[in-house]
Amino acid sequence: MRQAIADAAVRPRDADALVAHATSTPRSDLAEINAIGRQNASLVVRHPAR
């Protein structure tokens, strides 16, 4: 993710949206949301478990 941001020559805070596409398993979803949060915590929207 850091490399993609660097390649795009943007700052994480410049992002308005992020399209995530993990494998929809609890483990991969958690890894993906943690990676997103490390880059820009404001992009992480926390929802209560259903």
N, C-alpha and C positions, 0 to 999 in steps of 0.2 A: 504494500500500500504506500509506504514511504517513497519507493522508487517511482510508482505511477504518478504521485503528486509532484515529485521532482521533474519527471519527464514532461508533465503538462505545464510546468513553470507557473504553478498557482500555489496559493497558501491554503491550508485546510480550512481556514475560516471563510474562504471565498466560495466554498461549496454551499449551494442552496438545498441540494438533495443528494442522496446516495442510493444507488440501486444495489441492494444486497441479494446474493443468490447462493447461500449455503445449501447444504443438502437436506435441510429441514429436519435435522436430528438435534436433540438437546445438546450434544457435545459440539457439533459443528456450529450451531447457532450461537452458543456461548463464545466460542473462539472468534467468530466473526464480529459479534457485538463488542467484544473486548478490544479487538484490533481497531474497529471504528472509533471507539472511545479514546484509545490512545492517540489517535490522530486529531480528533475534534469532538470533544465531549458534548458539545452543543448539538451534534447530529444524533445523539443517542436519546431516544424517547423510551422511557421505561413504562411498561404496561404490567398491571397485575396479572398473574397467571390465571388462566381460565379453567 
